[in-house]
Amino acid sequence: MNNILKISYRNLKRNYRRTLLTASLITIGVIFVLIYTAMSGSFKSYTVGQITDSLMGHIQIHKKGYVASVDNLPLDKNRYYVASAQDFVT
């Protein structure tokens, strides 16, 4: 095992440009994947928020468990939750 590490280290040192190029391309690829993941997640949240906020009025009645689901929450969290119609009827 020690021999393999010595040989691999020697090869990395010998082919310095190739090693540097490979490491930098892997790093750039990982950065692009992270940026894409973050942007697609924020785009999904933005789209759900836009649809939820623009197509509904001031009162929202949801099925039980909707508020507990984090993925389905709109971006505007300043809304009131009504458990039943009797809560807002006077």
N, C-alpha and C positions, 0 to 999 in steps of 0.2 A: 504494500500500500504506500509505503514511503517513497519507493522508486517511482510509482505512477505520479505522485504529487511533484516530485522533482522534475520529471520529464515534462509534465504539463506546464509547470511554471517556466521551464526553460523555453518551451514552444511559445508560450504567451509573450515572453520577453524577446524572443527572436523575431516574431512577426508582430512587432509593436503597432504598426499602422493598421493592419487587419484587425487586431484585437481592439484598438481604439475605435475604429469604424463600426465594428459589430456591437460593441457596448453602447456607443452613442445612438445607433439606429434602434436598438432595443429600448433604450431610455426614451427616445422620441416616440416610439410606438406606444409605450405604456402611457406616456403623457397624453397622446391623442385619444387613446381609449378612455382614459379618465375624464377628459374634457367632453367627449361625446356622450358618455354616460350621464354626466352632470347636466348637460344641456338637454338631453332627451327627457330626463326626469323633470326638469323645471318646465319644459314645454308641455308635458302631460299635465302638470299641476296648473299651469296657466290656462290651458285649454278647458279643463274641467271647471276652473273658477269662472272663466268667461261665459261658458254655457250656463252654468248654474246661476250666476248673478244676472245675466241678461234675459233669461227666459222666465223668470219667476218674479212674483210680486213681493210685497212686504211680509207676507205670512208664508211659511214653508211648513208643510206637513209631510213627515217622512215615515217610512216603514220602520218598525222597531229594529234597532241594530244599525241603522244607517249612520248615526252620529258616532258610534263606536268604531266604525271602519275608517281608518286613517286615510286610505287611498281615495275615498269618495268625498272627503270633506272639501268644501269650497275654500278658496283662499281668504274670503271675507269671513272671519270667525266671530264677528260681532253680531251675529244673529241670535235670536232667542229660540230655544227649543221648546216646542209644545208637545207634551206627551199625549194629550187627548183634546178633543174639541171642547170639552167642558172647562178646560183651564182658561180659555180666553173669552168664553161666552158669559156675560154678566146677567 
